Amino acid sequence: MAYVIGDSCISCGSCEGQCPVGAISMGEGKFEIDAAKCVDCGSCAGQCPVGAISEG
């Protein structure tokens, strides 16, 4: 199951560089994870300073 970024995202971008497959990009007002590319590694979740990323 792919990870998702919730509404508490502060658009800091720290998760984007952490993704080994480039599945994270800026969306409308917050970052988004492409579920088709996500490999469920969780690297992004550990990097998020506000805990906005979780398993979806």
N, C-alpha and C positions, 0 to 999 in steps of 0.2 A: 504494500500500500504506500503510495507516495506521500511525502510530507506536504503540509500546507502552511501558508503564512496567514495568520489571523489579522483582524482589524487593529490590534494593538501595535502593529508594525509602525516604527517611527522613521522608516525610509533611510536608515543610516548606511545601508549598503554592506555591512560587515558580512552578511551571509553570502552575497553574490560571489565574492572571491574565494570563498571556502568550498563551493560546489565543484567537485572534480569532473563533472560532466556538463557543466554550463547550463544547468536547468533553471537557473534563477535569473530573472530580468525585471526591470522596472515596469510596473503596470500603472494603472490609474490610481495615484495617491499612495501606493505601497508596492513593495516587491511581490512577485508572484513566482510560483514554482510550476514548471511544465511537467505535469504528471507523466507524460509519455517518455520524458527523458530522465526523470528522477530514478535513482538506483537504490533508494531507501537506506543510504549510509548514515544519515543523521548528523553529518558534519556541520550542516547549516544550523541545526537546532542548538548545538553546543556553543555556537558562536554568537547567537542572538542575545544582545544585552537586556532585552525586555521579555524574553520568553515567548515571543509571538509565533514561533514555529513548533508544530506538533505533527504527529503521525495523523494522516487523514484517512 
